Amino acid sequence: MSLTKYKQKRIQILIALFILIAVSLLLFFLNKEFTDDKIIGGDRDSNGCLGPAGYSWNASEQECVREWEVGDARYQINNFQSCIDAGYPAMESHPRQCRTLGGRLFVEEIE
């Protein structure tokens, strides 16, 4: 291979490398321009509930819930016994206490 053929081959390789780098940079910046930083399915409502995952705000519980998972008893919690009946554990204190996932605290009334 003569010197001129070597130079031609070298120039062809450099041109191909330059084109490859240019196309890579172009694709990188186009991808960056059209991508959204927002996570798909990560939309939260004004109360912080993740709607795409099925959560909605329950005002009586003051928390995000999946209504089909919790049942009707959960929405009627208004005293210590209804908290226990809904399946929340009783804290062994005196008087006993029951706390919902939303942080509502009910204290057993001792007569």
Helices and strands as residue ranges (DSSP letters): H 3-34, G 51-53, E 56-58, E 63-65, H 67-70, G 72-76, H 80-85, E 90-91, E 97-99, E 105-107
